[in-house]
Amino acid sequence: MSDQSSFPTQTDASPAKRHWASALTLDLTPLRTSGQYRLLYFGQFVSAFGSAISYVVLPWQMYQLTRSSFYVGMLGVAEFVPMFVLAFVGGALADAFDRRRLVILMEAAMTLCCAVLVANALAPQPSVAVLFAVAALFAACNALHRPAHEALTPRLVPPEQMAAVGALTMFRYSIAFIIGTSCAGLVTSKLGASIGYALDGLTFLASVTALWLMKPVPPPAAAEQPSLEAVKQAWRYARSRQELLGTYLIDINAMFFGMPMALFPALAEPFGPSAVGMFYATPALGALLVTLSSGWTERVERHGRAVVLAAAVWGLAIIGFGLTKQLWLALTFLVVAFGADAVSGIFRMTIWNQTIPDHLRGRMASIEMISYTTGPYLGNAEAGLAASLLGLRNSVALGGALCVAGCVALAFCLPRFIQYKGREGIAQKQAEEAARAKEARVI
């Protein structure tokens, strides 16, 4: 046997190898350590597949019935209004009642919406009015569902694991979108809208079952009752914290100026009929690649700086996407852009979940929901208007440049956001929750 004493052994090298391996892989710690989070995560994972199917089937059916892109676009208006109005209500309810029960009720309501869509699709003459009405109901239910769901997670997972939670959330959405939209293609071409809606309803039932198996999550001590004053309190709290304002404003800036998805059909046309499908699939691929290699995010301490840098990379990649005339390069820029957006999303979720006290988490989640939905809605409208005035490629490139400029300006105006450190956010949250608990005991 040869003498191996002078050579590094596998055991000697393994800590470094394990360090780098963990830094470049998806961190599954929250799923391993919390059975309650596992139930929530996998229930929502299944539900997301069905939602991705309806995301494609509903506008497809609308176009089949009307042959009008205008009607398809108006679905977004029908969804935006109830979402914006009821998000505040959903946040106030999430802080006053059992969050798990609220999520169950809203998912049961969305299951009924799917049943209505199935019945409408099977009718001899499906109604366009029903599609608009159910789209609005879906948005209303989601506005009440999302704050409760977002506020539920910090009750199940410790603050130091929130970066991993953000990556797992991005992974769930990416996989669901890639596979769900692929299934939707089969549904629209072979099976019909009723099957797509039925599949969505079944996935909601699976999620409701998982939620039912979870333990109750009672409201925080001395919970605020739903009221206009309770909503105003959340807004005042958000304005007082630059690290929160930064997450909202940076994302709105990036999505308003840089969101190119409304222009995908026109931009893809020179590359051939298959290019538009590639354009729509590539964003999810970019996010998936980031989440699969997201172990490094838990080692980042300055989360605000990471959000700004990621948003700036998004803007630079959008500039490249707008200027290139080669398909492979356009797709590469999209992968980079939406990968950067995923990085931003991971750290924004980390800041929210680590720094917001539990008694405000639902109401703050409603503000978050408005911030990350308003940008894409208005950004697509802005992209269409700018393209009509400046041309397709010029409008996309200019939008990316304005995004980068906005990131620089916001970083200058929000110095505490750039300086924010995760440990400080956790300490502040713990102090605020302790003070709240002491106040509740005195009362």
C-alpha positions in Angstrom: 0.0 0.0 0.0 1.4 3.4 -1.0 2.0 6.1 1.6 -0.8 8.8 1.2 0.2 11.0 4.1 1.6 13.7 1.9 -1.5 14.0 -0.3 -4.8 15.8 0.5 -7.4 13.3 1.4 -11.1 13.4 0.3 -12.0 14.3 3.9 -9.6 17.2 3.9 -11.0 18.7 0.7 -14.7 18.0 1.4 -15.5 21.1 3.6 -14.4 23.4 0.8 -16.2 21.3 -1.8 -19.3 21.3 0.3 -19.1 25.1 0.8 -19.0 25.7 -3.0 -21.6 23.1 -3.7 -24.0 24.6 -1.2 -23.3 28.1 -2.6 -24.3 27.0 -6.1 -27.4 24.9 -5.4 -31.0 25.5 -4.3 -31.1 25.6 -0.5 -33.8 23.1 0.7 -33.4 23.8 4.4 -36.9 25.3 5.0 -38.5 22.2 3.4 -36.3 19.9 5.5 -36.9 21.6 8.8 -40.5 22.7 8.7 -43.3 20.2 8.1 -45.9 22.9 8.1 -44.0 24.8 5.4 -43.6 21.6 3.3 -47.4 21.2 3.3 -47.9 24.9 2.3 -45.2 24.8 -0.4 -46.2 21.6 -2.1 -49.9 22.5 -2.0 -49.1 25.8 -3.7 -46.7 24.0 -6.1 -49.6 21.8 -7.4 -52.0 24.8 -7.5 -49.5 26.9 -9.5 -49.5 24.3 -12.4 -53.3 24.7 -12.8 -53.0 28.5 -12.5 -50.4 28.5 -15.3 -52.8 26.6 -17.5 -55.7 29.0 -17.0 -53.2 31.9 -17.5 -53.0 30.8 -21.1 -56.4 29.2 -21.7 -58.6 32.1 -20.5 -57.2 34.7 -23.0 -57.0 32.0 -25.7 -60.7 31.3 -25.3 -61.5 35.0 -25.3 -59.7 35.4 -28.6 -61.5 32.4 -30.1 -64.9 33.8 -29.2 -64.2 37.4 -30.2 -61.3 37.3 -32.6 -60.3 40.6 -31.0 -57.0 41.4 -29.3 -58.8 44.4 -27.7 -61.1 42.1 -25.7 -58.1 40.0 -24.7 -56.3 43.2 -23.4 -59.4 44.2 -21.5 -59.1 41.1 -19.4 -56.2 42.8 -17.8 -58.3 45.8 -16.9 -61.0 43.5 -15.5 -58.4 41.9 -13.3 -56.4 45.0 -12.2 -59.3 47.0 -10.7 -60.5 44.5 -8.1 -57.0 43.4 -7.4 -56.0 47.0 -6.6 -59.1 47.8 -4.5 -59.3 44.6 -2.5 -55.5 44.1 -1.8 -55.8 46.5 1.1 -58.8 44.6 2.4 -56.9 41.3 2.1 -54.0 42.7 4.0 -56.2 43.9 6.9 -58.0 40.6 7.1 -54.7 38.7 7.1 -53.6 40.6 10.2 -56.9 40.1 12.1 -57.8 36.4 11.4 -56.4 32.9 11.0 -54.2 33.3 7.8 -54.4 29.6 7.0 -58.2 29.7 7.1 -58.3 32.7 4.8 -56.2 31.0 2.2 -58.4 27.9 2.4 -61.6 30.0 1.9 -60.1 31.9 -1.1 -58.8 28.8 -2.8 -62.2 27.1 -2.3 -63.8 30.2 -3.9 -61.3 30.0 -6.9 -62.3 26.3 -7.3 -65.9 27.4 -7.7 -64.7 30.0 -10.3 -63.1 27.2 -12.3 -66.4 25.3 -12.1 -68.2 28.3 -13.6 -65.7 28.5 -16.4 -66.1 24.8 -17.2 -69.9 25.2 -17.4 -69.5 28.2 -19.6 -67.0 26.5 -21.9 -69.4 23.5 -22.3 -72.4 25.7 -23.2 -73.5 25.8 -26.8 -72.6 29.5 -26.9 -70.0 30.4 -24.3 -70.5 33.8 -22.9 -67.8 36.5 -23.2 -69.4 38.4 -20.2 -68.9 35.3 -18.0 -65.2 35.3 -18.9 -64.8 39.0 -17.9 -66.8 38.4 -14.7 -64.8 35.3 -13.6 -61.5 37.0 -14.5 -62.5 39.8 -12.1 -63.6 37.3 -9.4 -60.3 35.5 -9.8 -58.4 38.7 -9.3 -60.6 39.6 -6.3 -60.0 36.2 -4.6 -56.3 36.5 -5.3 -56.2 40.0 -3.7 -57.6 38.4 -0.5 -55.5 35.2 -0.8 -52.1 36.6 -1.6 -51.5 38.8 1.6 -52.7 36.0 3.8 -50.4 33.5 2.1 -47.4 35.8 2.2 -48.0 36.6 5.8 -48.3 32.9 6.7 -44.8 32.0 5.6 -42.8 33.9 8.3 -44.9 32.1 10.9 -43.6 28.7 9.6 -39.9 29.5 8.9 -37.3 31.3 11.0 -36.0 34.7 9.7 -32.5 33.5 8.8 -34.0 31.1 6.2 -35.9 33.7 4.3 -33.4 34.0 1.4 -33.9 30.2 0.9 -37.7 30.7 1.0 -37.4 33.4 -1.6 -35.4 31.1 -3.9 -37.8 28.2 -3.4 -40.7 30.5 -4.2 -39.0 31.6 -7.5 -38.3 27.9 -8.3 -41.9 27.0 -7.8 -43.2 29.7 -10.1 -40.6 29.0 -12.7 -41.2 25.2 -12.9 -45.0 25.7 -12.8 -44.9 28.3 -15.6 -42.7 26.2 -17.9 -44.7 23.0 -17.5 -48.1 24.6 -17.0 -47.9 26.7 -20.1 -46.6 23.7 -22.1 -49.7 21.7 -20.9 -51.9 24.7 -21.8 -50.6 24.4 -25.4 -51.8 20.8 -25.5 -55.1 21.8 -23.9 -55.8 24.6 -26.5 -54.8 22.5 -29.5 -56.3 19.1 -28.6 -58.6 19.1 -25.5 -60.5 22.4 -25.3 -60.9 25.1 -22.7 -63.2 23.1 -20.4 -60.5 20.6 -19.7 -58.0 23.3 -18.9 -60.3 24.9 -16.4 -61.2 21.5 -14.9 -57.5 20.8 -14.4 -57.0 24.2 -12.6 -59.9 23.4 -10.3 -58.5 20.0 -9.4 -55.1 21.6 -8.5 -56.9 24.1 -6.2 -58.5 21.1 -4.4 -55.1 19.6 -3.9 -53.8 22.8 -2.4 -56.9 23.1 -0.1 -56.2 19.5 1.1 -52.6 20.4 2.0 -53.7 23.5 3.8 -56.4 21.6 5.7 -53.7 19.2 7.1 -51.7 22.2 8.5 -52.2 23.4 12.0 -54.2 26.6 12.6 -52.3 29.9 12.5 -54.1 32.3 14.9 -53.7 36.1 14.4 -50.9 37.9 16.3 -51.3 39.1 19.8 -53.4 42.3 20.1 -54.2 42.0 16.3 -55.6 45.1 14.7 -59.2 44.8 13.6 -59.9 45.5 9.9 -60.4 49.2 9.4 -59.3 52.2 7.2 -57.1 53.3 10.1 -55.4 49.9 10.1 -54.6 50.3 6.4 -53.3 53.8 6.9 -51.0 52.5 9.7 -49.4 50.1 7.3 -48.8 52.9 4.8 -47.2 55.1 7.5 -45.0 52.2 8.5 -43.9 51.6 4.9 -43.0 55.3 4.4 -40.9 55.3 7.6 -38.7 52.4 6.4 -36.4 53.2 3.4 -35.5 49.5 3.1 -39.1 48.8 2.4 -39.7 51.8 0.1 -36.6 50.8 -1.9 -38.0 47.3 -2.6 -41.3 48.8 -4.0 -39.8 51.7 -6.0 -36.9 49.8 -7.5 -39.2 47.1 -8.8 -41.8 49.5 -10.1 -39.1 51.5 -11.9 -37.6 48.4 -13.5 -40.9 46.9 -14.6 -42.5 50.2 -15.8 -39.6 51.2 -18.0 -38.1 47.8 -18.9 -41.0 45.4 -19.2 -41.0 44.2 -22.9 -43.5 41.3 -22.9 -46.3 43.2 -24.7 -43.9 43.7 -27.6 -42.9 40.0 -27.9 -45.2 39.1 -30.8 -44.0 42.0 -32.9 -40.3 41.6 -31.9 -40.4 37.9 -32.7 -42.0 38.2 -36.1 -38.7 38.7 -38.1 -37.3 35.6 -36.5 -40.1 33.3 -37.7 -43.3 31.9 -36.2 -41.6 29.7 -33.6 -39.7 32.6 -32.0 -42.6 34.1 -30.1 -43.0 30.9 -28.1 -39.3 31.0 -27.3 -39.6 34.6 -26.2 -42.4 33.8 -23.7 -40.7 30.6 -22.4 -37.2 32.2 -21.9 -38.2 34.4 -18.9 -39.1 31.4 -16.8 -35.9 29.7 -17.9 -33.8 32.6 -16.7 -35.5 32.6 -13.3 -35.1 28.8 -13.1 -31.4 28.9 -13.7 -31.0 31.5 -11.0 -33.0 29.6 -8.4 -31.2 26.3 -9.1 -27.9 28.0 -8.2 -29.2 30.3 -5.5 -27.4 28.9 -2.4 -25.1 31.9 -2.5 -27.9 34.3 -1.7 -27.9 33.3 2.0 -24.3 34.6 2.3 -25.3 38.1 1.0 -25.7 40.6 3.9 -26.5 43.8 2.0 -29.8 42.9 0.5 -30.8 46.5 -0.7 -27.6 46.8 -2.7 -28.3 43.4 -4.2 -31.8 44.5 -5.3 -30.4 47.7 -7.0 -27.6 45.9 -8.8 -30.0 43.2 -10.0 -32.4 45.8 -11.3 -29.6 47.6 -13.1 -28.5 44.3 -14.7 -32.1 43.8 -15.8 -32.1 47.3 -17.5 -28.7 46.6 -19.2 -29.9 43.3 -20.5 -33.2 44.9 -21.8 -31.0 47.4 -23.7 -29.2 44.5 -25.4 -32.4 42.7 -26.1 -33.8 45.8 -27.8 -30.8 46.4 -30.0 -29.9 42.9 -31.2 -31.1 41.5 -34.5 -29.9 37.9 -33.8 -32.3 35.4 -32.3 -29.8 33.5 -30.1 -28.5 36.8 -28.7 -32.0 38.1 -28.0 -32.8 35.0 -26.1 -29.5 35.2 -24.2 -30.3 38.8 -23.1 -33.8 37.7 -22.0 -32.3 34.9 -19.9 -29.9 37.4 -18.2 -32.7 39.9 -17.7 -35.2 37.6 -16.1 -32.5 35.9 -14.1 -31.6 39.3 -12.7 -35.2 39.9 -12.0 -35.3 36.6 -10.0 -32.3 37.7 -8.0 -34.1 41.0 -7.2 -37.3 39.1 -6.2 -35.4 36.7 -3.9 -33.8 39.6 -2.0 -37.0 41.7 -1.9 -38.9 38.8 -0.4 -36.0 38.3 2.1 -36.2 41.9 3.2 -40.0 41.7 3.6 -40.0 38.5 5.6 -37.1 39.4 7.8 -37.9 42.9 8.7 -41.7 43.4 8.9 -43.2 42.6 12.4 -45.9 39.9 12.4 -48.8 42.1 13.4 -48.3 44.2 10.2 -47.2 41.4 7.8 -50.6 40.9 6.1 -51.2 44.6 5.4 -47.6 45.1 4.2 -48.1 42.1 1.9 -50.9 43.9 0.3 -48.6 46.9 -0.5 -46.0 44.5 -1.8 -48.7 42.9 -4.1 -49.6 46.2 -5.5 -46.0 47.1 -6.1 -45.1 44.0 -8.0 -48.3 43.9 -10.1 -48.6 47.6 -10.9 -45.2 47.7 -12.6 -45.8 45.0 -15.2 -49.4 46.1 -15.9 -48.4 49.7 -16.5 -45.0 48.7 -18.0 -46.7 46.7 -20.8 -49.0 49.7 -21.5 -46.0 52.0 -21.6 -44.1 49.7 -23.9 -47.0 49.7 -26.4 -47.3 53.5 -26.4 -43.5 54.0 -26.6 -43.3 51.6 -29.5 -45.9 53.4 -31.5 -44.0 56.7 -31.1 -40.3 55.5 -31.3 -40.4 52.2 -33.0 -40.0 48.7 -31.5 -36.3 48.4 -30.9 -35.7 52.0 -29.9 -38.5 51.9 -27.4 -37.2 48.8 -25.7 -33.6 50.1 -25.6 -34.7 53.5 -24.2 -36.8 51.7 -21.6 -33.8 49.7 -20.4 -31.7 52.9 -20.3 -34.3 54.7 -18.2 -34.5 51.7 -15.9 -30.8 51.9 -15.2 -31.0 55.7 -14.7 -33.9 55.2 -12.3 -31.9 52.7 -10.3 -29.1 55.1 -9.9 -31.4 58.0 -8.9 -33.3 55.8 -6.3 -30.0 54.5 -4.9 -29.0 58.1 -4.3 -32.3 59.1 -2.8 -32.6 56.1 -0.5 -29.2 55.7 1.2 -30.6 53.6 4.1 -31.9 51.1 1.5 -28.4 50.7 0.0 -26.8 50.3 3.5 -29.4 47.9 4.8 -28.0 44.7 6.3 -30.1 41.5 6.9 -28.9 41.1 10.5 -30.1 44.6 11.4 -33.5 43.9 9.8 -34.0 40.7 11.9 -33.0 42.6 15.1 -35.4 45.4 14.4 -38.2 43.0 13.7 -37.6 41.1 16.9 -37.4 44.3 18.9 -40.7 45.6 17.5 -42.4 42.3 18.1 -41.2 42.2 21.7 -42.4 45.7 22.3 -45.8 44.8 20.8 -46.1 41.7 23.0 -45.2 43.8 26.1 -47.9 46.3 25.1 -50.4 43.6 24.7 -49.6 42.2 28.2 -50.0 45.6 29.7 -53.4 46.1 28.0 
